[in-house]
Amino acid sequence: MQNAGKVLKRALWTAHAEDRLVTGVYESAKIMNADPDSVAFCVLATDEEFECDIALQIHFTLIQAFCFDNDISIARVNDMQRLSNIVGDKSVELEDAHCVLITNPVEGSWQDPALEKLLLFCEESRSLNEWVPEITLPGR
């Protein structure tokens, strides 16, 4: 999918508007542990500043394994500031944007077309042995 970044941005905006975003490694882990079936998509983000953070990389490995075991689609982005700007408001710290979950739409509501495209993109990536595809978020 050529516009994966735009589709991810749209899915994040929709989830934010519908209060279906969970931001932060620890908050995401709590939700995944309590109700993994409620999670539709996981985004892991890092940038050059955090690439050598061993604790963060261990968290990412554990989150990825959990997502694989629970059939949760997952992708990486390499620009935490852009992700933080999309999902956050002034109260969201940049460090909280390392992990963002999109939870499933409420039963009986309209399905999110952007989320459906992302899920298909991840499924196609897995069929090409790209287990955690990297998506580049568009600027502004």
Steps between C-alpha positions, in 0.01 A plus 500: 500500500663820384315730737534293817612807694193701401273206580663453841466872573129487407444189716674668795293818460177302482594290803598815691166665417314186615710466819648167382871584546726374775835679522808386688688172543366427849143607429502288182636199688219533756232503229658212307527293817145575618319467166716412197189448285420871532822600320479544123842649417831578669749768396855498638704816457860591551750745363878544509495626858347175631649240260761393757257487792530131593204504740277647229619241248418221749152649547457512122605136468251394765221709349571358153493143635173567681348651185607199291361257757167687516464575127531876545631686195808706572719755319792727578550866430833679525383849589372526857441874471260457207321216675476702820360795306232277344389313813570751768396820643706721724475249787659210309872481557721406206631197689143369532479469122729195488195274487152590380206262480186538296219311665211344311198712412200461727272211408237614253689810386632559150828330420794732444605470131852629576544237773376230262761610242774490765402150608509384138839670451643317802355169382662548159830598664498182710443293187826655370679414829504861612359440847515856630480735201637851535265779401613855431253755631435797273599846609228735614 
